[in-house]
Amino acid sequence: MEKGGIIKHDLSKSPKTGDWAYAKPEVDKDKCIGCETCAMYCPDGCIEMIKHKEDAKNKADIDYEFCKGCGVCEQVCPVKAISMRK
């Protein structure tokens, strides 16, 4: 049995599931402390930590093409930097 197989995925062919979301999370970059808690708990894996300014911590960035608007990120953010908006 082979262990550690790699699954190759072509992102351009994947369905964009975020189109039907009722609400979408917005990140307040000033409040975000870059703890990565939201990225760890996101069930869709659509949160990436990106540096937005020079000499600053990475901040949460959400890919709205795949975000389903579940609100988990808002619930787990320790500083309430994420809020759900219609």
N, C-alpha and C positions, 0 to 999 in steps of 0.2 A: 504494500500500500504506500502510495506517495504521500509525503507530508509537506505541508507548507506550500500548497499550490497557489499560484497567482492568477487571479481573475482579471482579465483585461476588459475594460469597459470604455466604450466610446460615448463620452458625455454628450456629444452633439446629437446622438440618436435617442437619448433618454427622454421620456415624457416630462414636460414641465408641469409639475404638480401644484405649483403655487398660484396658478391662475384662478382657482375657485375659492381661495381663502377669503373669509369674511373680514377678518382683522389681521393686521400685520404688525410685527414688533418694530419699534423705533428705538434706536440706541442713542442716548445722550452721551456724546463723546467726552464731554467735560466731567460727567459723573463716573464714567466707566473707569475702573481701576486695573483692568487687564488681568483679572484673576482666572479667566478661562472656564469658569463654572458653567456659564451658559452653553459654551461649545461642548463641554463634556456631557451635558444632559439633553442636548437637542436630539430628538428622536429621528430627525431627517438628516442630521449632519450637515446643515446648511449654514452654520456659523463658523467663520474663519477669523482668526486674530491677525489684524493687519496694522502696521505702523502708519499712522496718518500724519504725523509731524516728525521732523527731525528731533533726535534726542528725547523721544517720548516712548512710553510703553505701548505695546500692541493693544489695540482696541477691537471690540467685537464688530464684525461686519457681516451682515446677513444677506444671503443670496435669495432674493424674493422669487426667483423662478422655481425654487424648490420648497420654500417655506410654506407650510400648510396653515400657519396661524394658530397653532395649538396653545400657545401661551406658556409653555413650560419654562422658557428662558426668562420670562418676566417673573415667574414664581420663584426661581432659584437664584436670581441676581441678589447678592448680599447688600448692594448699595442702591437698589431700585433704579438702575440706570436704563432699564428697558421697560417700555410701556407699550401696550397694545393699542393700536389706532385703527379706525375704520377706513 
